[in-house]
């Protein structure tokens, strides 16, 4: 289950990184955390709003 969640977070962060929108911390920083760099897990949350996925990376600390 953890592996699936990690893939979902990666997909979410990457998809919004392409748009250049990832909370207040920037796409690059959120992508680094989603990839497990800096030995931290991504704190991005992926939500489904009427079929559209949004990635909120405001918790990437």
N, C-alpha and C positions, 0 to 999 in steps of 0.2 A: 504493500500500500504506500509506503514512504517513497519508493522509487517512482510510482505512478504520479504521486503528488509533485515530486521534484521535476518530472518531465512536464507537467502542466504548468508549473511556475516558470520553467525555462521557456516554454512556448509562449507564455503570456509576456514575459519580459522581452523576448526577442521580437515578438510581433509589434510591440509598442516601441521598441528601440528603432525599428525601421521607420516608424512615423516620427521619431524624435520626441515622443511624449512618454514620460515615465515618472509621474509625480514631480516633486520639487527637487529631486536629487539628480536628475538627468539619466538618460538611457544608458550611457556607458557604465556608470556606477552600479546601476541596478543589474545590468547584464553580468558584471563581474561577480556580484553576490549570487546571482542565480546559477552561475557556473561553479560556485563553490570556492572561488578565489578568496584570499585573505582568511581562509579557514572559518568562514561564516556562512550561514544559510541565508538564502533570500528571505526578506520579510515582505516581499511583494504579495498582494492579495489579488486574485483574479475573480472577477464577478461577472455574471451574465445578466445583462440588462436588455430584455426584449430581444434576445438572440444575438446581441452584440457584446463581445467580450471587452472588458475594460481592465487594465492592469493598474492598480494603485500601489505605487512604490514609495509612498510617504513614510513607510516604516523601515526603509533600508537605512540602517544606522551603522 
